[in-house]
Amino acid sequence: MGSFQINRHHSETCGADGNDCDSLENFRQAVAASTVLQEKVLKVRSDSEFVALGKENGYVFTQEDVSRLQPDSENEATCGCC
């Protein structure tokens, strides 16, 4: 896996109560605002490493949440919630 590209989720929820998607969205925003986190994300090679990086920085979400928010291709992005 190369660098991770995570898209914003829609208004629908992911996970049991939506909190995981909120946490993932908050982590996505933190990465966007931090060059240090961006450098770490570029080194991530799996969903589990990405989840671990989020957890190290105080964000709790699952590998399933990450998979839902990754684009299916360069031209099409889905969150899996719709």
N, C-alpha and C positions, 0 to 999 in steps of 0.2 A: 504494500500500500504506500502511496506517496503521501503528500501533504493532505490533510483533511480539509474538506470544504463542507461546512455546515450551513444549511439554509435556515432562515427563520421559520418557525412553525406557524401554522394558521391558528385561528381562534379555537379550533377543536383541541382537545387535550390528548396527551400521550401518557402512557402509564396509567396506573389505577386511578389517580386523582389529579393528574396534570402537573403535580409538583416537580416531577422529574424533568419534564419538558421546560418548565420555568427555570429550573436550575441549569439545564443545558443551555438555554437561551442566555441566562445571566453569564455563564462561563464563556459563551461565544462573544458576548459583548466585552468581557474582561480581556479576552485574547485580542480582540480588535483594538483595544486601548493600550495594550502592553507589548512593546517589542520583545521583552524578555519571554513572555508567554508565547509569542509568535515563533520565536526561535525554538522553543521547546516543542511546540506543535509540529514544526517542520521535521523534527526527529522521530515523531510518533509513526509506528509502522503497523499498528493494529488497533481495533476498537478497544480492546482491553487496556492497552497502553494509554489510550486517550481517556478512558474512564478513570484510570489510576491517576493521570495528570490532573484531571478535574478534582478528584478526591483530595489530592495533595494540596490543592488550592481552595478547598472548602466547598466544592460543588459536588452534589451527589446526583448521579443519573446512571442509567444502565447502558449496556452494550446495545440492547434492543432500541433504546431511545436514539442512540447515535446512528444506528442503521436506518431508522425511520427518517432521519433528517439529512442524510447524505443524498446528493443528487443521483438519480439513476443513470444519467449520462450527462455529457457536457451541454446538451441542448434541452434537457428536461429535468426538472427538479421536483420531487414530491416529498412530502413529509410522512406519508404512510398513515396519516390521521384521517385523511379524507376518503 
